[in-house]
Amino acid sequence: MTEKPVIVLRYAGSPDPAVLREVCAGAEEEGVPTRVEEGRATDLLTLAHGAALESPLETGVGIDASGGVVVHHASLPPEEPVQRVEAGSPRPDLRIAGRTAARIVKVLPLS
């Protein structure tokens, strides 16, 4: 069975459901589906890079319990993500993170 092409989104702890929803919505607006799963790590970079390594599209998003978001690609070093969004950022910034992940997959400009 072939794995469905998705951006993997891994979270730690219990982030605000609105954060998860906005990031997923940003990716879906670009036409790229996400798979949300709980991660074992708590460090944002580890969550995001691990998600990218597991994603059939080589793109992952990590969200920590405080609501911080990191977008990563499997080809990048773990400590060098594509984008970071600080915890407590407004909803449009969260949606942009999802959109950024999708644009990486679609090879489109990020801004």
Secondary structure, DSSP 8 states (H G I E B T S, - for coil): ------EEEEE-S---HHHHHHHHHHHHHTT--EEEEE-S--SHHHHHHHHHHH-TTSEEEEE-TT--EEEEETTS-TT--SEEE-TT--HHHHHHHHHHHHHHHHT----
